């Protein structure tokens, strides 16, 4: 296991969507997630972590939560390892937990519950991400779409050969979203989350949308990644006070609904920031 990171980090992620659905709600017919009281668009932390997982898998990392995975089978594999088998009964769970952290990037990054089969314990991940919330209210549009074919012969007979299938598609014309994140050096020490893992995580946030294209999601892009690096594991300032230093506003609020990132300005207050450092990975 590589040496874990030694410093705490807090970060702000900005991304946008144009003519797409960034995160459909399965409980609402796959409509884009929206705060019903404010009209602000939402993207869940689970959605963002899925995109990170997909990217690091493309980068050659093993991941635990993957499509069509059978988790208990993967957990059972840990108990077949010599370094786990050799432990006494009371130490097997911790040995299995350590092996799983070393093997799977997403476990040592986001954590996991691994007590659903053969017990490999639970891991609280050093990297946590909030729901992303749009900077301004968004509107969800519903579009009727037509397929020039049907699925079954019975449908074709009902239409006398017309063979049309109607459907629905939901989009947001434009939305700029902001998410906050946290990286704990203390929890990283427990999972082995290393500097190399951290750099891969930043790369994933910058590039995850480039490898997640679909007609349903429209045009999604990372627009900003601002990282506050503390000089110790415990940190030098509360996260909220750092996040408040970054403000997003419309250049011309009276111009109507925004339809591009160019209509926004990003302001950063760096006064009296030391000993915290601001790293602008994308600004």
C-alpha positions in Angstrom: 0.0 0.0 0.0 1.4 3.4 -1.0 1.9 6.2 1.5 -1.4 8.1 2.2 -1.8 11.8 1.6 -0.7 14.1 4.4 -2.8 17.2 3.8 -6.5 18.0 3.9 -8.3 19.4 0.8 -11.6 21.1 0.1 -12.7 21.7 -3.4 -15.4 23.4 -5.6 -16.5 21.8 -8.9 -18.3 23.7 -11.5 -20.0 22.0 -14.5 -22.8 22.7 -16.9 -25.3 21.1 -19.1 -26.8 22.3 -22.4 -29.9 20.7 -23.9 -29.6 17.6 -21.8 -30.7 15.8 -18.6 -27.8 15.7 -16.2 -29.4 13.4 -13.7 -32.8 11.9 -14.2 -35.0 11.1 -11.2 -36.4 7.5 -11.5 -39.1 8.4 -9.0 -40.3 11.2 -11.3 -40.4 9.5 -14.7 -36.7 10.4 -15.2 -37.3 14.1 -15.1 -34.2 16.2 -14.3 -33.8 16.5 -10.5 -35.1 19.9 -9.3 -35.5 21.4 -5.8 -39.3 21.8 -5.8 -39.2 24.9 -3.5 -36.5 26.9 -5.3 -36.5 25.5 -8.9 -32.7 24.9 -8.6 -31.4 21.9 -10.5 -29.8 19.1 -8.6 -27.3 16.4 -9.5 -26.8 13.7 -6.8 -23.4 12.8 -5.3 -24.0 9.2 -6.4 -24.3 10.4 -10.0 -21.0 12.3 -9.8 -19.2 9.4 -8.1 -20.4 7.0 -10.9 -18.8 9.2 -13.5 -15.5 9.2 -11.5 -15.6 5.4 -11.2 -16.2 5.0 -14.9 -13.2 7.3 -15.7 -10.8 5.6 -13.3 -11.8 2.2 -14.7 -10.9 3.5 -18.2 -7.6 4.6 -16.7 -6.8 1.0 -15.6 -8.0 1.0 -12.0 -10.0 -1.8 -10.4 -13.4 -0.6 -9.1 -15.8 -2.4 -6.6 -19.1 -0.8 -7.7 -19.3 -1.6 -11.4 -22.0 -2.4 -13.8 -23.5 -5.9 -13.3 -21.1 -6.6 -10.4 -21.9 -9.1 -7.7 -20.5 -7.6 -4.6 -20.5 -10.5 -2.3 -18.5 -12.5 -4.8 -15.8 -9.8 -4.7 -15.9 -9.7 -0.9 -15.5 -13.5 -0.7 -12.4 -13.2 -2.9 -10.7 -11.2 -0.2 -11.1 -14.1 2.2 -9.3 -16.4 -0.2 -6.1 -14.4 -0.1 -3.1 -16.0 1.8 -2.6 -12.8 3.9 -6.2 -13.1 5.1 -6.4 -16.9 5.5 -3.3 -16.8 7.7 -5.0 -14.4 10.3 -6.8 -15.6 13.3 -10.6 -15.3 13.3 -10.7 -12.0 15.1 -8.2 -10.4 12.7 -9.6 -11.8 9.4 -12.1 -8.9 8.9 -9.5 -6.2 9.2 -7.1 -8.1 6.9 -9.9 -8.5 4.3 -10.8 -4.8 4.6 -7.1 -3.9 4.0 -6.9 -6.1 1.0 -10.1 -4.7 -0.5 -8.8 -1.1 0.0 -5.6 -1.9 -1.8 -7.3 -3.6 -4.7 -10.2 -1.3 -5.4 -9.8 2.4 -6.1 -13.3 3.4 -5.3 -13.2 1.7 -1.9 -10.1 3.5 -0.7 -11.6 6.7 -2.2 -15.3 6.8 -1.4 -15.6 3.9 1.1 -17.9 0.9 1.1 -20.1 -1.4 3.2 -18.6 -4.9 2.9 -20.5 -6.8 5.5 -23.3 -8.1 3.2 -21.7 -11.5 2.8 -18.4 -12.7 4.2 -17.4 -9.9 6.5 -14.8 -7.4 5.2 -16.0 -4.6 7.4 -16.9 -1.1 6.5 -14.8 1.7 5.1 -15.5 5.4 5.5 -13.9 7.0 2.4 -11.6 10.0 2.6 -13.3 11.7 -0.4 -16.9 13.0 0.0 -18.9 15.0 -2.5 -22.2 17.0 -2.0 -25.2 17.2 -4.2 -24.5 19.6 -7.0 -26.9 22.6 -7.1 -27.5 24.9 -10.1 -26.5 28.5 -9.7 -29.9 29.7 -11.0 -33.3 28.1 -11.3 -33.6 25.7 -14.3 -36.6 24.7 -16.3 -37.2 21.1 -17.4 -38.6 20.8 -21.0 -40.5 17.8 -22.3 -40.1 16.8 -25.9 -42.2 14.3 -27.9 -40.0 12.0 -30.0 -40.9 9.5 -32.7 -39.3 6.2 -33.7 -39.9 5.0 -37.2 -40.4 1.4 -36.1 -42.2 -0.7 -33.6 -41.0 -3.5 -31.3 -43.5 -6.3 -32.1 -45.6 -7.7 -35.0 -48.7 -7.1 -32.9 -47.9 -3.3 -32.7 -47.4 -3.2 -36.5 -50.8 -4.9 -37.1 -52.5 -2.3 -34.8 -51.0 0.5 -36.9 -51.8 -1.1 -40.2 -48.1 -0.8 -41.2 -47.6 2.8 -40.0 -45.0 1.6 -37.6 -44.5 4.6 -35.4 -43.5 4.6 -31.7 -44.0 7.8 -29.7 -41.8 8.6 -26.7 -40.8 11.4 -24.3 -37.4 13.1 -23.7 -36.6 15.6 -21.0 -33.9 18.3 -21.2 -32.7 21.4 -19.4 -31.9 24.2 -21.9 -28.9 25.3 -19.8 -27.8 24.9 -16.2 -24.5 25.7 -14.4 -24.0 23.5 -11.4 -21.8 23.8 -8.4 -20.7 21.0 -6.1 -18.5 20.9 -3.0 -16.1 18.2 -2.0 -13.8 17.2 0.9 -10.7 15.1 1.1 -9.7 13.9 4.6 -6.0 13.0 5.2 -7.0 11.2 8.4 -9.4 8.9 6.7 -6.9 8.5 3.8 -4.4 7.1 6.3 -6.9 4.4 7.1 -7.6 3.4 3.5 -4.2 4.0 1.8 -5.5 6.8 -0.4 -2.3 8.1 -1.9 -1.0 11.2 -3.8 -1.2 9.2 -7.0 -4.9 8.3 -6.2 -5.5 12.0 -5.5 -4.1 13.2 -8.8 -6.2 10.6 -10.6 -9.3 11.9 -8.8 -8.6 15.4 -10.0 -8.1 14.1 -13.5 -11.4 12.3 -13.3 -13.3 15.5 -12.2 -11.7 17.4 -15.2 -12.3 14.7 -17.8 -15.2 12.5 -16.6 -17.8 14.1 -18.9 -15.6 13.5 -22.0 -16.1 9.8 -21.7 -19.8 9.8 -20.6 -21.4 11.2 -23.8 -25.0 10.3 -24.7 -27.9 12.0 -26.5 -29.9 12.1 -23.2 -27.2 14.1 -21.4 -26.7 16.7 -24.1 -23.5 18.7 -23.8 -22.0 18.4 -20.3 -18.6 20.0 -19.4 -16.4 20.6 -16.4 -16.1 24.4 -16.2 -14.0 24.9 -13.0 -12.1 23.0 -10.4 -10.8 25.0 -7.4 -8.9 23.2 -4.8 -8.1 24.5 -1.3 -5.0 22.8 0.0 -4.3 23.0 3.7 -0.8 22.6 5.1 -1.8 19.8 7.6 -4.0 16.8 8.0 -6.4 18.7 10.4 -6.6 21.8 8.1 -6.3 25.5 8.7 -9.8 26.9 8.1 -13.5 25.7 8.0 -14.6 24.4 4.6 -17.6 26.8 4.4 -15.4 29.9 4.9 -13.2 28.7 1.9 -16.2 27.9 -0.3 -17.7 31.4 0.4 -14.6 32.9 -1.3 -15.8 31.6 -4.7 -18.9 33.4 -6.0 -20.7 32.8 -9.3 -22.9 35.5 -10.8 -24.5 36.6 -14.0 -22.7 39.3 -16.0 -26.0 40.8 -17.1 -28.9 39.5 -15.0 -31.4 41.5 -17.0 -30.6 39.6 -20.2 -33.0 36.8 -19.6 -32.3 33.1 -19.0 -28.6 32.1 -19.4 -27.8 29.8 -22.3 -24.0 29.5 -22.0 -21.2 29.6 -19.5 -19.9 32.8 -21.1 -22.8 34.6 -19.4 -21.3 34.0 -16.0 -18.4 35.5 -14.1 -16.4 33.7 -11.4 -15.0 35.9 -8.6 -12.4 34.6 -6.1 -11.4 36.3 -2.9 -7.8 35.3 -2.0 -7.2 37.9 0.7 -5.7 36.5 3.9 -6.0 33.0 2.6 -2.6 31.7 3.9 -1.6 29.2 5.1 -4.3 27.6 2.8 -3.3 27.5 -0.9 -5.7 27.8 -3.8 -5.0 25.5 -6.7 -6.9 26.4 -9.9 -7.0 23.1 -11.8 -9.5 24.7 -14.3 -10.6 28.3 -14.0 
